[in-house]
Amino acid sequence: MKWYERFYQQDFMEAVGFASAEQTGKEVHFVKETLNCPKNAKILDLCCGYGRHTYLLAKSGDYHITGLDLSDHYLDIARTKYSHPQVTYVKGDMRNIPYENYFDAVINLFTSFGFFDRDEENETVIKQVYKALKPGGLLLLDYENKFYFVYHDVSRRERYWEKVSDDKYLLFENEFDAENEREIFKVHILEKGILKETSGYNIRLYSFPEIKKMLTGNHFEIMQTWGDYQGNPYSVRSKRLIILARKLIREQHLAGDLDAEQR
């Protein structure tokens, strides 16, 4: 079983908890302002998790939102706690999105990209997003800045403890596999001094030039980048790498290539 098939379960949720309503609200505000989609636009929340962004986007009544995720546990929470008449939750793998030329925008938030062992598999996700979007549709990708992760999380917080209760503690570990450029995160759950469970994730952290090459090679145009949800510029020190890209029709992509060659 792959890490992403076992990680997003109840014990992990108990370990890390839910994001605050304030944090989610700020993120959704940024998403809405950035996408600037028309009323009744169709938006796919790819790897929607338990639906915190999905629900707030739909709550305004402006959009029809589809939340797609692989985790049955997350989807159970979403359907119970974050249901809405304008939200549809679907179980699915991001390497096989069951829509074509359907969405006005796709959002992929909170480092839900780079899960797979091979670069070709990760690029398949980009190809599937292209397929699912209408011509001119937008992709908003929110991703971990690997430079920040190495500098902040690995160098400064390689191992740290958190107390849940008198009997329960969590040990967190951050590691960077430099040869394969992968973020390795582990959380150990201990109860009464006994290790109950260890879980974690192993994500390929791409640089901006690598993601840009992947996007432009699959008929996307990079429109803008940011380093956080406050709209600050992307840099080595920024916590996030947020990218807004637009789906080009293939003729536009070819015309762009010809213009570049002529220049």
Phi, psi and omega in degrees: 000132179288156184302323184285350176271342182242344187286317187274067182234186188299318183296323177294318179299320178295327183286313187260340178076187180261147172294150182290155177297325179296314179298312181298319179299318179294320179294317180293322176301315178298316180301312182296315180296322183287315181287321180050047182283150177290162178301141181072014176297150176261124183236135175258122171266096186277123190065062188286348182063226182269011167091018185294318177283319182306311184296313183293325177296321181283331186299330179294340182082002185274335190230160169253119189246135170248126176253122181244130179207158181268340187275118175298322181296313178297318181293326175298316178296315182301314183289334181274313189261332187234041176279155180197146181303334182258020177239135171238125177259133185229134172277131180187165179260132183295347176278356180213077182279121189276045178219154179218126180049045190246322189261145172281334179205151173234131174246140178225101194246160170065044177054058177255037179220149181091018185291334197263160187291323185253142178301327180297323178292318178295322178292331176302325178298317178298318179297321180290323176297317178302315180298321186284336183278148168290158173305131183084359180294160187251145172243126173246113184248120177251120194220152178290133174281113187295331179292319177295318180301313182294314184290316187268305188280318181281310184290325187252338183223053182295320176219132177206154183254150170226136179267125176267315177206181179299333183256351188232128178228154176240134173248120180256141178227132177242132180218148175239120176277098187293327182292323182252359179054057182234138174276124179243115182241135177228144172232127179253126180258119181242132177235124183054040176078003182248134179291117181271316184198149172235132178217175180167187179222164183219099190243134174288121179261108179272149171281166177300315178301324179293316179292320178301316179298319180295318182289310182293330177289347178242033169070037170247151174249126176286126182258320181195158175228155175219165179253355178191179182278000173270356177087014178286156183295150174287135178206179177301326186272349183286147184287326185243163166236106182249126186236131171252124181229155182239137177287124175263147167285154190300328179295321177296319181296316179295320178297321176298319178296319180294319178299318180296321180293320181292327177288000000 
